[in-house]
Amino acid sequence: MSQVSEARPASVSTEPRTIPLRRALPALVRDPLGALVDFAQDAGGDVVRLNLGSFRPYLVSHPEHLQRVLRDNVANYTRDGDGLLWRPVRRIVGDAILVAEGEVWESSRGALQPLFTAKRAETLVDKMAEAINEAVDEWLEPALAGRPIDGGAELTQIVLRTTMRVLFADRISVPDALRISAALDTVTTAMLPRLLMPAVPYAVPMPGDRRFREAVRTIDEVVLPIIREARARPTDGDDIISTLCRPRADGSEPDEYAIRGDVVAMFSTATETTIALLSWLWPVLASRPDVAERMTDEIEQVVGAERVGREHLPQLRYGRMVLDEMLRLYPAGWMIPRTAVGDDVLGGVRIKAGGTVLVSPYVTQRMSTFWDDPALFDPERFAPELPRRRYRYSYFPFGGGPHQCLGQYLFLLEAQLIVSTVLSRYRFRLREPADLTPRMGASLQPKQRAEVILTPVERPVAS
């Protein structure tokens, strides 16, 4: 199967095709993700504008246009913290690395970048493997008893245990990390009404506002005392909190709430990306037993009775292809809004200054304009021997350009270690049929809870 279909050239016009309010609004309320894919697909990748009343964003889906927005003309397309779609995020993290631009963003990213290099990530593999094996060992008791586990919750615990150890030096305990994670999950669902109706003023109460405020309070109750302790007793540690509490390269010292914003932003990206990806493991493999069998066969051949370690990962090629395909169909960061600083032209379509541009990996990665049979889960699309994709931005689950996810290499290593460790130790089945319906929030996760029944892999005892 070829990776990418030939994309027709973007048509040339002066004004974008507009999806009228009577069509756009009901479709987005009924099925936001499906509607966005349909709008983009119907336009064949041309820029379209969505009439949502006073809010009229541009939907950009063609990889050539995405490259201009995310890389080639990135200075013109900013993460405007005052923009309608960014405002709810800014209420959580302030002017943090997740939202900031210019010197503020450069300062935070410059401080954190050394923690996420590929070279450093490789040095963390053994420590990650140790934490993962400790957690997976704890599954043996319910597995032997035939008792179902909450597959999503258990994988979340593994990610939190691993991430707190390797990136936060256990400054945040696993119980506290669970509190933050639950609060962030509440935040993302509570702010969804405002993301879907961004033009509604904050003076007007909306469903979710109270839960949002309570969740932010919970986050502050955990994070602020840890930051105060780290600032009062500075160390030369290379964990995220120690790093953010130090003076920046220019000698400036960030205040408590600037550090808090960056800590929350990095906690979210360092955990949510992997949690969201792995949440699809159970339903995807349950719905595709052929893929699951090939993965377990590969793990058996490469790892056998050993514990998964650094030396095994390069040989687990098919498992990595499965993760890449999961990221294509279910990217954690499904929406990347930008604000046009000045007028621009994308594919012959004029983008007006101040306009909101919607970029969505979920949309582009599901378009038949750029992918053969895009709804089919097919890891073979990512076979290393296949030709390179025609368009760099037909696949961009971690974003692109200067704002591309800082820790993508580390997060994929972590995900590969977790999946390979779980499947080397257990076989599984779901208590209920697999449901691949996504639950939309800041990230995409399955709507249905995965109750998983595990069976330990039996291995012959050496004589």
Secondary structure by P-SEA (a helix, b strand, c coil): ccccccccccccccccccccccccaaaaaacaaaaaaaaaaaacccbbbbccccbbbbbbccaaaaaaaccccccccccccccccaaaaaacccccccccccaaaaaaaaaccccccaaaaaaaaaaaaaaaaaaaaaaaaaaaaccccaaaaaaaaaaaaaaaaccccccccaaaaaaaaaaaaaaaaaaccccccccccccccccaaaaaaaaaaaaaaccaaaaaaaaacccccccaaaaaaccccccccccaaaaaaaaaaaaaaacaaaaaaacaaaaaaaacaaaaaaaaaaaaaccccccccccccccaaaaaaaaaaaaaacccccbbbbbbccccccccccccccbbbbbbaaaaaacccccccccccccccccccccccccccccccccccccccccaaaaaaaaaaaaaaaaacbbbbbccccccccccccccccccccbbbbbcbbbbccc
